Amino acid sequence: MFCALADEPGDDAQILVRDELVFAVLNIYPYTSGHLMVAPLRHEAFLDRLTDDEAHALMDMTRQAIAAL
């Protein structure tokens, strides 16, 4: 589960960046170079159950990741 991963120290978990709502993590077994995942800090299985703030933060960090890659 991504929420458990978010609690690990950054270097151990391959976390690139985190804020108060979401985080970006490198995939340990990437499909392609630069493969990363953006996930909410709060455990939630369904995107439509995220709060508006969480959904906006998720999309904002995804956009920032795309620009960085």
N, C-alpha and C positions, 0 to 999 in steps of 0.2 A: 504494500500500500504506500502511496506517495506521501501520505501524512506522516507515517513513521520515518520515511526517508528524510523529510524536512527537519526532523529533530536531531539528526546526526550532524557532527561537525562538517563544515564545508568541504574540507579536503578529502575526508573519508567517503562522503556521499557524492562527490563530483558536482556539488552545487556551485553554479556560476554566480547567481545573484538571487537575493530574496528581499521581499519587502514585507509589509505587515499583512498582506493578503495572499500573495502568490510567490512562487519561486521557479527558477529555471535550473535544470539539471542535465548534465551530460549523460548519455546512455552508456552504460558500462560495456555493452556489446553493440556498438553502433551499426546500423544498416549501411550508412554512408558516412563519409567524413562530415563533421559539423552537425550530426544528428543530435538534437536535444529535445527535451520535453519541458513544457510549461504546465504547472499544476497549481491548484489552490492549496493553501496551507491547511484549511479546514477539510476534514474528511467528508467528501460528498461524491456520490457515484454518478449523479446526473447533472449535466450542465444546466438544465432548466430549473434546478433547485438552488443554484448559486444566487447569492444576493446580487442586486444590481452593481454594487461596488466591487464585489468579487469578479463578476463577469467582465466589467470594464477593466479591472486590473489585469485579468488574464489576457484579454485582447491587447492591451497596451504593452505588456511584457512580450507577448508574441510578436508584435510589430517591431519592438526594439531588438529582439533576437534576430528577426529576419534582416533588419538593417545592418546589424553587426556581422552577420554571416556574409 
